[in-house]
Amino acid sequence: MDLLSNLSLGFHTALTFQNLLYAFGGAVLGTLIGVLPGLGPVATIAMLLPSIYALDATPALIMLAGIYYGAQYGGSTTAILINVPGESSSVVTAIDGYQMARQGRAGAALAVAGLGSFFAGCVGTIIIAAFAPPLTELAFKFGPAEYFSLMVLGLVGAVVLASGSLVKAIAMILLGLLLGQINTDVISGTPRFSFGIPELSDGLGFVVVAMGIFGFGEIIANLGLPAEHREVFTHDVKGLWPSKQDFKEAWPSVVRGTALGSVLGVLPGGGALLASFAAYTLEKKIVKNPRVPFGKGAIQGVAGPEAANNAGAQTSFIPMLTLGIPPNAVMALMVGAMTIKGIQPGPQVMVSNPELFWGLIASMWVGNLMLVVLNLPLIGIWIKLLTVPYRFLFPAIVTFCCIGAYTLNNNNFDVFVTAVFALLGYVFYKLNCEPAPLLLGFILGPIMEENLRRALLLSRGDWGTFMSRPLSTGLLIAALLMVVMVMLPSIKNKREEAFQEE
C-alpha cells in the first residue's frame, strides 16, 4: 500500500499544469536533440543548467529528465533513416534499422522503435518505483574488478555481434581500444598520443568518430557508385505501420531488451549504451533462423536494442536518486542540478523531498506517453525525407553533420577529425569491416583501463584479484565460454553461413 500511496503523491505532483508543461518541453527538446547528431543530452542539459536557478526543483528535474529519455527516442530516427546515430546508444539500431529503410520498411522500423521504447520506458519506471532499494544493493557489489570483467564480457560480445570475419571484428575492437587511449592519463595527468595537438589532450569525441564512420562514410560509399546504383529511397515504402508478422517477431525481443536494459541501467558506466549492445548480442544468440538475417534488416535487431536503451535510460535514475551516485554523465549533471537547488542527493531525498522523488518518477510515465503520441504521427513526416532526391539529400546531411561536429566544442578541429574518420569509414566499407565493434572498443576502452588500474592499485598489483571475487570470476568465465563457443567448428561454420559476405 505504501507504493500506491507514494505513486498517488507522485501523480498528484506530476499532473499539475506547470509540471506537465515542463515534462512536454523536455520530451520535445529531447527528441529534437536526439535527431540532431552532435548535440546530445549531456551538452543540452549542461547548457540549460543556468536556467534552472529561476525554477523550482521539481519542474527543473522533470524537464531535464524528459530531455534525457526523449533523446533515446530521437536518436533512433536518424540511425534508421540515414545511418547516422543521433545518440551513442542508437549505434546498434542503425545496423538493422538502416537496412530496413533500404528495403522500404522504414515506417515499420520507426514504429517498432517507438512502441518498444514506450513499453520499455514504462516498465523501467515501474522498476524504479518498486525495486530501487534492492537494485542499488546489486550496484554496490560492483567494484573496479567487476567493472573490468563486465567490460571484457562486453567486448567479447561485440566480436559475436559483428558480422563477417572474426579476425576483422577483433581488429576493429583493438583499433577502437587504441583510439580510446588518445587522452590525458587520469593518474599522472600527462597527455597521451596527442602529438603536441592541444585538442587531442581531451581525447577524440564519440560523436566525431561515429558521425565520420557511419554518416560521412556511407555518403562517400554512395557517391562512389554509379548514379543508378546509389542508395536512394524514392519509392517502395511499404507502409508506415508494422505488419502482424513484424509484431509477432518484435514483441519477444522488446520484452528481453527491457529486462536486460533494466538491470544494466543500474550499473555505473553501463546504462543505455551497454544495454543496447548487450541486447543485440542476446537477440543474435536467441533468435534462431530469423526471417531476415541480422545485419540485413532483422526487425529483432531494432526492437531489442531500442527497448534496452530506453529501459537502461530509465533505471539509471535509481543509483542517482537513492544513493546520489551518478552512473553516467547525464546523471552527474542531474546531481549538479539537485545541488544547485539545495537538495543533497542520496537516500534522504525519498524522505525529505517525497514530492520531488515520486513526482519525478510519475512524470516519466507521463513523459513516455507524450513521446509515443508525439513520435508515431511524425513517422509519415520522417518517411517524406526519403523521397528527397539524393543529389539534394547528401549535401544537406553533410551540412547538418558539419554543424553538429562544430557545435561540440565550437572549433574547426572536430570538423577536420570527422573528415578523417569519414575516409576511414569508406576504407572499412571497402574492406567489409563492421564499424560497431570499433565504437564499442572506443567507448569502453578508457572505462576499462580506469577500472583495471584502480583494481590493481587496490590489490597492490595482484592480478589474482579478478579471479578471487565471485562476481568478477563469473563474468570472466562467461566471456571465456563465449570465445570457446564461437571458435567451435560447428558454431563457426553456422556463423559464417549466417553472415555470408556479399
N, C-alpha and C positions, 0 to 999 in steps of 0.2 A: 504493500500500500504506500510505503514511503516513495517508491519510484513514481507511482501515479500522481501523488500529491506534488512531487518535485516537478514532474513534466507539466502538470496543470499550472504551476507557478511560471514555468518556462514559457508556455504558450501565451499566458496572460501578458508576459513581458514582450515576447516577440511579435505579437499581433497588434501592438499599438501602432498608430499611423506613422509615427516618426521612425520606429524600428523597421516597419515594413518598407518604408521609403529607402532607408539605408541598405537594407538587405537586397532590394531590387537594384539599386545603384551599384552595389558591389558585384552582383551577379552579372549585370550587363557589362560593366567595365572589365570584369574578369574574363568574360567571353571574348571581348574585343582584343585584350592583350594576349589571350591565348591564340587567337587567329593571327596576330601580328608577330612574325618571327623576330626575335631580338629584344622585344620589350616584355620580359617575364614578370611574374608576380613579385619577385624579390625587388626588382628595380622600381616597380609601380608603388608597392607598399612603402618602400624607403622614401620615395618622393612625396607620398601622402602623409607621412608621419607628422610633419609640422602642422598639417591642417587639423589634426585631432585635438590640439590644445583647446579649440573652441567647442568641442563636442563633449557630451557625457561619455563615460567609459563604455556603457553597454552598446549604444548605436555605433560608436567608433570601432569596437571589436567585431560587431556584426558585419559592418561594411568591409573591414579588412579580411575577415574570414570568407565573405562572399567573393572577393577578388581571387582568393587562393583556389577555392574549389571551382569557381567559374572558369578559371584559366585551364583547368583539366578538361573541361568540355570543349573550349575553343581550340585548344592545341591539336585536337584530332581532326579538325576541319581542313586545315591546310595540309596536314600529313596525308589525308585521304585524297584530296583533290589535286595537289601539285607536288606531293612528295617532299614538302618542307615542314618538318615537325615544328609546330609553334611552341611546344614545350618539350623539355628533355624526356618526360615520361611518355610522349607520343611517338618516340623514335620507332618503337616496336609496331605501333598501329600502322605506320607508313608501309611496313613490309608487305602486308596483305591488303590493307585498305587501298593503297595506290593501285595495286594490281586489279582490285575490284573496279575501281574507277576506269581503268583502261579497258575493262570488259563491258562497260556501260552499266555497272552496278553501283555507281557512286551513291545513289539515293538509298539503296539497301544498307550500304556500309555506314553512311551518316546516321540513318535511323537506328540501326543496331547499336552504334556507338553512343547515341543519345539516350536510348532506352536502357542500355546496360549501365551507363553512367548513373542514371536516375535510380535504378534498383540498388546499385552498389552504394550510392551516396546515402540512401535511406537506411539500408542495413548497417552501414558504417556508423550512422548517427545513433541507431538503436544500441549498437555495441558500446559506444561512448557512454550512453545513459546507463546501461545495465552493468557493464563489465569493466569500467575504468579502474577501480581499485585492484582486482586480481590481475588484469593485464599489465599494470605498471609493475607488479611484482615480477612478472616474466622479464620485463626490460631490465630490472635490477640485476638479474642473473647474468647479463651480458657484460663481461669485462673486455679489455683490449684483445685478449687471446681469442675469445668467442667471436668478436667482430672480424678479426683477421681470418678466422676459419670460415665465417659466413661469406666473406668476400671471395675466398678461394673457391667455395662452392658456387658462387655466382659466376665466376669467370669460367669454371669448368662447364657450367650450364650453358654459357654463351657459345662454347665450342659445339655443343649438341644443337644449340639454336641455329647456328649458321648453316646455310645451305651450301652444297658443293664440297670441295676438298677440305678434309680435316687439317691438312698442313697449312692451307691458306687461312683457315679460321684461327689457328694458333698463331700464325704470323701476324694477323691483324690485331689480335689481343696484345701480343708483345709490342707491336708498334704503338698501340693505344697507351700501354703502360709507360713506354718511353716518353711519349708526348706529355703524359701526366707529370713527368719528372721536371719539366720546364717550369720552375717556380723559385720561390725563396725557401730555403731549408727552415723548417719550423723550429728546430732546436738551436742551430748555430746562427740563423738569421742571415746567411750568405746566399746570394743569388746562384742558381744552378742552371747551366746550359742557356744562359741569357745572351752569351756572346757580346756582352757590352751594350746590349739594346735595353734601355730602361723599361720599355713597355713589357718586355718579356719577364721582368723580375716578379710580376704578379701572376705569371702563367698565361697559357692560352685560354681564351674564353670558350666555354662549351658551345655557346650559340654560334660563334665564329666557325668553329670546326664543323658543327652539324649543318649549318647553312651552306658552307662551302662544299662539303662532300655530298650532301643529299640534294640541296636545291640547285646550286650552280652546276654541280657535276652532271645532274640529269639534263639540264638545259644544254650544256656543251655536247653531251652524248646525242641529244635530239638534233642539234644543229649539224652534227657530223653525218647525219643520214640524208639521203635524197629527200626532197620536199614531200614526195608522195608516201614516204615511209615514216615521216615524223610522227611523234606522239601527239595526236590531236584528238580531242573528244567532241567532234562537231555533230555526231549523230549516235543513234543506237543507245540512248539511255533508257534502260528497260523498266522505268517506273521509279517512283520516289518512296516506295514502301517495300519492306522485305516480304518475300513470299512465305507461305505456310512452311515450306521446306527450310527456308532460311531461319525462321523462328525455332523450328524443331531442332536444327543443328546448333543454334546460338545459345539457347537458354541454359543447357548444362554448363557451357563454357562461362557464361555470366555468373552462375552460382559458384563454380570453382574459383574463378577470378576474384569474386567478392570475398570468399572465405580466406584465400591466400593474402589478398591485399589488406584485409582487416588485421591479420596477425603481423605482417611485415611493416605496416604503417606505424605500429607502436615502437618499433626498434629505431633508435637514433641512427642516422646515416642511411636508413633504408627508405621508408616512405613510399611515395608514389612511383618513383623511378625503378627501384629494385623490384617492387611488386609487379610492374608491367613486364619486365624481363623474365621474372620467375614464372609468371602466369603463361607467357608464350612458350617457355620451355616445357612447362607442365602439360599444356594442350598438345604439343607435338608428341609427348610421350603417351598420353592417354587416348587421344583420338586415333583410332586405327582405320586405315583406308578411307580418309576423308573424300567427299565427292569432288572437291577441288583440292589439289595438293597445297601444303603450306608453302608460302613464298610465291604462290601463283594466284592468290585471291581467295584463300580459305576464310570463310566468314568467322570461324572459330578464332582465327588469328587477330580479328578485330574485337570480337565480343569479350574474350578472356582478358587481354591486357587493358582494355578500356574500363572494364568493371574493376580490375585490380587497382589501377592507378587512382580511380575515384574513391574506392574503399580505403586505400592507403592514405590518401589526402585527408579523409575524414578522421581516421583513427590516429593520425599523427598529432591530433589535438590532445590526446589522452595524457602523454607524459608532460606536455606543456601546462595543461590545466591542473593536473593533480599533483605534479612534482615540481613544476617550474623548470623542468629540463627540456630545452628546445631540441627536437630530433632533427631539425633541418633549418636552413637559413630563414625560411618564411616564418617558422615558429619562433626563431630568435628575434625577429622583428616584432612579432606579436607580444613576446615577453617585454621588449622595449616599450611597446605601446602601453602595456599594463603599468609598467614602471612610471611612464610619463604621467599617467592618470593617478599615481599614488597608490597603486594596488600591488602588493607583494605576491608574485606568482608562487603557487605551491599548494599544499593540501588545505591550507586555511581558507582559500578562496571559496571552496564549497560551503564553508560555514559562515564566513564573514560577508561574502557577497553572493548569496544564493540566486538573486535575480540576475546577476551577470552570468554566473556559471550555467544555470539552467536556461536562461534566456538565449544565450549563445547557442546551446545545443538545439533548442527548439527552432531557432532561426535557420539552422542548417536544413531541417526538413522543409521549411517554407522556401528557402533559397533553392533547394534542389527541384522543388515543384515549379518554381518560377523559371528555372533554367530549361527544364524539359518542355514547358509551354512556350518559352521563347525560341528554343532551338529547332524543334520539329517543324514549325511553319517556315523556318528560314531555309530548310533543305532545298526547296524549289529555287530560292534565290541563289544559293551556292551552286546548284546544278547549272544555272544560267551562265555562270562563269566558264563552264566547259564548252559553251558554244562560241566563245570568242576565238577568232582565227589565231593560229599560233604566232603569226608574224606580229600581232599586237600583244599577245599574251606574254611572250618571253621577255620583251623589253620592260613590260610592267612588273613582272616577277623580279627581274634583275634590279630595277629601281627600288622596288619595295624592300628587297633583301639588303641592298646597299644602305638604305636609310636606316633599317633595323640594325645593321652592323655598326654604322656610325654613331647611332644614339646610345650604344652600350657605354662608351667612355668619352663620347664627343671628340674623337680624333680619327684621323685618316688611317692610322696604322691598322686598326681592326678590319677596315675595308680591304687593305692590301693583303693581310693574312687570309681573309676569306677567299681572295682571288687565288692564293697559293693552294689552299685546300680544294678549291674548285678544280684546279688542274689535277690534283691528287685524286679527287673523286672520279674524274674522267679516266685516269690511269686504272683505278680499281675497277671501273665499269668494263674497260677493255680486257682486263685480266680475269674477269668474272670473280672478283673478290667481294664478299659480303661486308659492307662497312659497319653493320650494327655491332659486331664484337669489338671493333676498334673503339667505338664510342663508349661501350661499357668498360673496357680497359682504361680508357682515358678518364672516365668519371671515378671509377673505383680505385684506380692506382694510388692517388695521393692519400685517400682514406685508409687504404690497405697498408701503405707504408707507415702512416702515422700510428696505426694500431699495432703493427709489428714492432716498431721501435719502442712504443710505450710498454708492450707486454714484455719485451726483453729487458727494458730498464727495471721494471717491477720485479722480474725474476733474476736480476743481476746476470743477464746474458745466458740464462739456461733455456736452451731450445726445447727441453722436455716439458716446459710449461704448457705447450699447445696440446700435449698428449696426457697431461696429468689432470686436466679439468674435463669432467664428463661431457659437458655440452660441446666444448671445442673438439674433443675427440670424436664425438658423434658426427659433427659437421664435416670433419676431415675424412672420416671413413665413408660418409655418403658421397663426397667428392671423388674419392678413390674408386668406389664401386661404379660411379658414373663413367669414369675413364675406362675401367675394365670392361664394362658393358658395351661401350661404344667401340672398343677395339676387338671384341669378339667377332670372328669371321662372319657368322650368320647375321648379326645385327649390322655389321659394317656393310655387308652386301645389300641388305634391305634399305639401309640409309642411302646408299649410292643410287639404288633404284628410285627411292622417293625423291631424291634431289638430283635427278638426271640433268646435267648441264646442257643447255641448248647450244 
